[in-house]
Amino acid sequence: MGDVDYFGYRGTVKEKLISINAKIGDRLRVRRGDRVFEGLLMPREALYGDKPYLVIKLDNGYNIGVYVTKDTVIEKVAEKKSLLLSRPSTRSQNKSLPSIVMLSTGGTIVSKVDYETGAVKPALSTDELLEWVPEISEIAYLEVYEVLRIFSEDMTPGLWARIAEEVYKYMTRGYDGVVVAHGTDTMGYTAAALAFAIKNKPVPVVLVGAQRSSDRPSTDSAFNLKSAFLVAAKAPFAESVIVMHGETGDSYALVHRGTKVRKMHTSRRDAFQSINDLPIAKVFPNEKRIEIIGRILFKRDRDLEPVLENHFDEKVILIKTFPGIASDIIDYVIDKGYHGIVLEGTGLGHTPNKLIPSIERAVDSGIPVVMTSQCLFGRINMHVYSTGRKLLAAGVIPGKDMLPETAYIKLSWVLGKTRDLREVRKLMLTNIAGEINPRITVNLYPRWLQ
Amino acid sequence: MGDVDYFGYRGTVKEKLISINAKIGDRLRVRRGDRVFEGLLMPREALYGDKPYLVIKLDNGYNIGVYVTKDTVIEKVAEKKSLLLSRPSTRSQNKSLPSIVMLSTGGTIVSKVDYETGAVKPALSTDELLEWVPEISEIAYLEVYEVLRIFSEDMTPGLWARIAEEVYKYMTRGYDGVVVAHGTDTMGYTAAALAFAIKNKPVPVVLVGAQRSSDRPSTDSAFNLKSAFLVAAKAPFAESVIVMHGETGDSYALVHRGTKVRKMHTSRRDAFQSINDLPIAKVFPNEKRIEIIGRILFKRDRDLEPVLENHFDEKVILIKTFPGIASDIIDYVIDKGYHGIVLEGTGLGHTPNKLIPSIERAVDSGIPVVMTSQCLFGRINMHVYSTGRKLLAAGVIPGKDMLPETAYIKLSWVLGKTRDLREVRKLMLTNIAGEINPRITVNLYPRWLQ
């Protein structure tokens, strides 16, 4: 495990960060000669190549890379903050109810329209949320913390690590469930990341978002929040799931397994859908009822000790193939020092044959290459056609029925543990968090003509 | 238009190729000093950077790049071949029926299992096809030509140009329809390419494939072929369409508009589905009946003069964004001299904000950047959130409800006509071949829970 990086950092920078136990989001002061930089520690960005740069977010919001030499001094000024936003809230709460923590990361569900520009901007207003959804106080005893305040399109693997650490913290403190408010753009990715990053979850972690801003009449925030809190408080399973509208009306929400869910529509309330798996449950929030319709893989069990494994390798790339793709892009990724490649190929798991020499070079350079399909539905099978067989011979790891996005997250997570190719292959082929469905039934393909 | 390349070639190589009227697939002899190379002209590959290489396919199947100097002599040895495979066929045909040309490009529909290796390999057997589907002789007078013999994963924009030229040729010769047999991996891409490459189609061009090899009992070849020939011979529309199984049984096939169709399953017979548009029609081949269920945008009209516009710029890249994406990949694409970028962003059309400076640099360098969504369903709207507004300010062209794959093909085609950014923007925003649906209705989203 000696070659594993630390939030993307290696060598001297890694050693210095470990020596002060620096975590992403901690406030650091960096002195190099007579220059001093201060800001929040960010995960390493591929942008800086292999050079010993430390990335910090300055107070003006910009990220900079500080070149680190042996003589550079890095101090921790403050631990990263997570802001308590609502305990005690203005309304009285019933402490005999299940205790739920809501972690806010940003997104439409905690957003308002900026009336100056007309655009929606993240701006948390806990009291407003509680006012909109008074039913929550009948379901749970609630605490709300702000972990991040970002658009979800700006989410990174380093920030998944941070969210996972917060979720883990509250799980170990005995809460009955964790709700994560998240922007919908990349909520599916984060749900999968949390599925891998915490093993032995005693209680569920429920991601929830909104497709329409909370101060619009058509908002889906309240319905989704009620449903999410119900699942966090009462569901018999303890997985990383997404809870969102099941159809356009307010009849039910669906609980999607984090590793099998995808945002399939730019604007509909029922944009999130399970692919190659049934949703785990339907939720009828007004009746406070959860109906199990799919498979429960991990049961709620307060005696379980959660295990945090939240290191994601940032140097993993997802490449979708297309007819004009040239092998230069694979060569670039190898030469640039990426650690892993997930291909979103065509059909049963193919790329143009002309890419195969470069793919083979990647594998020979110790870079695992995982195959998924841009069809999204169905399973990879690389034994049917000669192209698939050649790709297997080149060392490509078949991604089974994993979503391309889930395979990408899983590979980042696996590479956070090991870069040994045999070990990576074994883990990628092992079903860890429901990302592989051994039995895809006919009813999992939606009905297209209505 | 002086800066437009010729199948990817520029400068001296372009001039020499134009002087001998060389087309993709023509057999060339290249003399440089005392070295002689002979093979089929292939489109330029990005692999060779900006250097004056000519790409030819040798008889051993390998592509090589021949460095071209002023003194290099390029001769045309033979025009590209299209092999007549079945006229007159062994069965007598009825010449009073509509005349249909089938162009074979390869793929499972014209494949057999290689019993030595167990894998499926392309190998056309026209007589077998006709034996399997005797009903075709009741529908049409048939001629079959082999244009290519490739796996569809090896399809390229240069080969789209070649297929388009063949389709155009038979359209101008007064045939009543053209069927293109194609591998399913990239059939959706080729269908969209043919939608753009031939304007004013007098008759339909129908792409058809098979998900199961023709010599397997479960093959869908016969049903699909019957349906495709029926559409080519009798449909009232003249668009580039895909005809494939509409559900798993043999009840009906669906006719999908080429610009709105996507392979959505790795193995099911009904893998092809229309996105953000209804299929144009249902086909009941056994009843020889076509039922229009969607919109007809271009009517069959034998008096129309087709126009061939089959130049696709090969230096266009499709980039799917994901949380760990770094801006270096955009920088690479700019520095490598790509001509256009299609982004498959998240949600309503977003990328991480950290990519925006590189995206702006691309646009400032004259490289159009088009935004689509990895949600696939729904429409881009970059006015709702500040990230979208910043991307618009950086010059990104919103892809409306275009599929990422269709936007990629359209941009390749537009860049084959012009590299003027204003002109590119105008064409990308104009509905040319049904790629933009101004009115997405609720029933276009499939029903997920069955």
Boltz contact constraints between the chains, C-beta under 6 A:
constraints:
  - contact:
      token1: [A, 45]
      token2: [B, 326]
      max_distance: 6.0
  - contact:
      token1: [A, 46]
      token2: [B, 326]
      max_distance: 6.0
  - contact:
      token1: [A, 46]
      token2: [B, 328]
      max_distance: 6.0
  - contact:
      token1: [A, 47]
      token2: [B, 326]
      max_distance: 6.0
  - contact:
      token1: [A, 47]
      token2: [B, 328]
      max_distance: 6.0
  - contact:
      token1: [A, 119]
      token2: [B, 385]
      max_distance: 6.0
  - contact:
      token1: [A, 119]
      token2: [B, 386]
      max_distance: 6.0
  - contact:
      token1: [A, 119]
      token2: [B, 389]
      max_distance: 6.0
  - contact:
      token1: [A, 120]
      token2: [B, 384]
      max_distance: 6.0
  - contact:
      token1: [A, 120]
      token2: [B, 385]
      max_distance: 6.0
  - contact:
      token1: [A, 151]
      token2: [B, 387]
      max_distance: 6.0
  - contact:
      token1: [A, 153]
      token2: [B, 346]
      max_distance: 6.0
  - contact:
      token1: [A, 153]
      token2: [B, 350]
      max_distance: 6.0
  - contact:
      token1: [A, 153]
      token2: [B, 352]
      max_distance: 6.0
  - contact:
      token1: [A, 153]
      token2: [B, 387]
      max_distance: 6.0
  - contact:
      token1: [A, 154]
      token2: [B, 352]
      max_distance: 6.0
  - contact:
      token1: [A, 154]
      token2: [B, 353]
      max_distance: 6.0
  - contact:
      token1: [A, 155]
      token2: [B, 323]
      max_distance: 6.0
  - contact:
      token1: [A, 156]
      token2: [B, 323]
      max_distance: 6.0
  - contact:
      token1: [A, 157]
      token2: [B, 324]
      max_distance: 6.0
  - contact:
      token1: [A, 185]
      token2: [B, 346]
      max_distance: 6.0
  - contact:
      token1: [A, 185]
      token2: [B, 347]
      max_distance: 6.0
  - contact:
      token1: [A, 185]
      token2: [B, 350]
      max_distance: 6.0
  - contact:
      token1: [A, 186]
      token2: [B, 323]
      max_distance: 6.0
  - contact:
      token1: [A, 186]
      token2: [B, 346]
      max_distance: 6.0
  - contact:
      token1: [A, 189]
      token2: [B, 323]
      max_distance: 6.0
  - contact:
      token1: [A, 263]
      token2: [B, 375]
      max_distance: 6.0
  - contact:
      token1: [A, 264]
      token2: [B, 375]
      max_distance: 6.0
  - contact:
      token1: [A, 264]
      token2: [B, 377]
      max_distance: 6.0
  - contact:
      token1: [A, 265]
      token2: [B, 375]
      max_distance: 6.0
  - contact:
      token1: [A, 265]
      token2: [B, 377]
      max_distance: 6.0
  - contact:
      token1: [A, 265]
      token2: [B, 378]
      max_distance: 6.0
  - contact:
      token1: [A, 266]
      token2: [B, 347]
      max_distance: 6.0
  - contact:
      token1: [A, 266]
      token2: [B, 348]
      max_distance: 6.0
  - contact:
      token1: [A, 266]
      token2: [B, 373]
      max_distance: 6.0
  - contact:
      token1: [A, 266]
      token2: [B, 375]
      max_distance: 6.0
  - contact:
      token1: [A, 266]
      token2: [B, 378]
      max_distance: 6.0
  - contact:
      token1: [A, 266]
      token2: [B, 379]
      max_distance: 6.0
  - contact:
      token1: [A, 267]
      token2: [B, 378]
      max_distance: 6.0
  - contact:
      token1: [A, 273]
      token2: [B, 448]
      max_distance: 6.0
  - contact:
      token1: [A, 314]
      token2: [B, 324]
      max_distance: 6.0
  - contact:
      token1: [A, 318]
      token2: [B, 322]
      max_distance: 6.0
  - contact:
      token1: [A, 320]
      token2: [B, 320]
      max_distance: 6.0
  - contact:
      token1: [A, 322]
      token2: [B, 318]
      max_distance: 6.0
  - contact:
      token1: [A, 322]
      token2: [B, 408]
      max_distance: 6.0
  - contact:
      token1: [A, 323]
      token2: [B, 155]
      max_distance: 6.0
  - contact:
      token1: [A, 323]
      token2: [B, 156]
      max_distance: 6.0
  - contact:
      token1: [A, 323]
      token2: [B, 186]
      max_distance: 6.0
  - contact:
      token1: [A, 323]
      token2: [B, 189]
      max_distance: 6.0
  - contact:
      token1: [A, 324]
      token2: [B, 157]
      max_distance: 6.0
  - contact:
      token1: [A, 324]
      token2: [B, 314]
      max_distance: 6.0
  - contact:
      token1: [A, 326]
      token2: [B, 45]
      max_distance: 6.0
  - contact:
      token1: [A, 326]
      token2: [B, 46]
      max_distance: 6.0
  - contact:
      token1: [A, 326]
      token2: [B, 47]
      max_distance: 6.0
  - contact:
      token1: [A, 328]
      token2: [B, 46]
      max_distance: 6.0
  - contact:
      token1: [A, 328]
      token2: [B, 47]
      max_distance: 6.0
  - contact:
      token1: [A, 332]
      token2: [B, 332]
      max_distance: 6.0
  - contact:
      token1: [A, 346]
      token2: [B, 153]
      max_distance: 6.0
  - contact:
      token1: [A, 346]
      token2: [B, 185]
      max_distance: 6.0
  - contact:
      token1: [A, 346]
      token2: [B, 186]
      max_distance: 6.0
  - contact:
      token1: [A, 347]
      token2: [B, 185]
      max_distance: 6.0
  - contact:
      token1: [A, 348]
      token2: [B, 266]
      max_distance: 6.0
  - contact:
      token1: [A, 350]
      token2: [B, 153]
      max_distance: 6.0
  - contact:
      token1: [A, 350]
      token2: [B, 185]
      max_distance: 6.0
  - contact:
      token1: [A, 352]
      token2: [B, 153]
      max_distance: 6.0
  - contact:
      token1: [A, 352]
      token2: [B, 154]
      max_distance: 6.0
  - contact:
      token1: [A, 353]
      token2: [B, 154]
      max_distance: 6.0
  - contact:
      token1: [A, 373]
      token2: [B, 266]
      max_distance: 6.0
  - contact:
      token1: [A, 375]
      token2: [B, 263]
      max_distance: 6.0
  - contact:
      token1: [A, 375]
      token2: [B, 264]
      max_distance: 6.0
  - contact:
      token1: [A, 375]
      token2: [B, 265]
      max_distance: 6.0
  - contact:
      token1: [A, 375]
      token2: [B, 266]
      max_distance: 6.0
  - contact:
      token1: [A, 377]
      token2: [B, 264]
      max_distance: 6.0
  - contact:
      token1: [A, 377]
      token2: [B, 265]
      max_distance: 6.0
  - contact:
      token1: [A, 378]
      token2: [B, 265]
      max_distance: 6.0
  - contact:
      token1: [A, 378]
      token2: [B, 266]
      max_distance: 6.0
  - contact:
      token1: [A, 378]
      token2: [B, 267]
      max_distance: 6.0
  - contact:
      token1: [A, 379]
      token2: [B, 266]
      max_distance: 6.0
  - contact:
      token1: [A, 385]
      token2: [B, 119]
      max_distance: 6.0
  - contact:
      token1: [A, 385]
      token2: [B, 120]
      max_distance: 6.0
  - contact:
      token1: [A, 386]
      token2: [B, 119]
      max_distance: 6.0
  - contact:
      token1: [A, 387]
      token2: [B, 151]
      max_distance: 6.0
  - contact:
      token1: [A, 387]
      token2: [B, 153]
      max_distance: 6.0
  - contact:
      token1: [A, 389]
      token2: [B, 119]
      max_distance: 6.0
  - contact:
      token1: [A, 408]
      token2: [B, 322]
      max_distance: 6.0
  - contact:
      token1: [A, 443]
      token2: [B, 450]
      max_distance: 6.0
  - contact:
      token1: [A, 446]
      token2: [B, 446]
      max_distance: 6.0
  - contact:
      token1: [A, 446]
      token2: [B, 447]
      max_distance: 6.0
  - contact:
      token1: [A, 446]
      token2: [B, 448]
      max_distance: 6.0
  - contact:
      token1: [A, 447]
      token2: [B, 446]
      max_distance: 6.0
  - contact:
      token1: [A, 447]
      token2: [B, 447]
      max_distance: 6.0
  - contact:
      token1: [A, 447]
      token2: [B, 450]
      max_distance: 6.0
  - contact:
      token1: [A, 448]
      token2: [B, 273]
      max_distance: 6.0
  - contact:
      token1: [A, 448]
      token2: [B, 446]
      max_distance: 6.0
  - contact:
      token1: [A, 450]
      token2: [B, 443]
      max_distance: 6.0
  - contact:
      token1: [A, 450]
      token2: [B, 447]
      max_distance: 6.0
